[in-house]
């Protein structure tokens, strides 16, 4: 038996769930489009991120989940969690006295 799952078996298992999620996304975008003021959000970066994510889903390249995760991730900030540096990311140094 193959250690790699069969693509047809995986598709059989996930098809209905993925179809449901796609319909949910489409319905959400339709609600936004039908709402008052929808013309005002065409330049909203969040909407553009969603549309960019949909484009990633439609691509034939692999690593879609990673690319979408990176799309919605903040850029890396070195030493973001160091508390011994004042003012780092809006935090104050810990009082260690």
MOWO-V444790 format. One record per pair of residues at least 24 apart in sequence whose ideal C-beta (glycine too) atoms are under 10 Angstrom apart, sorted by the first residue. I is the first residue (numbers start at 1). J is the second residue. If there is no record, write none. Layout:
I/J
I/J
This chain:
18/57
22/54
22/57
25/50
25/53
25/54
25/57
26/54
29/54
46/72
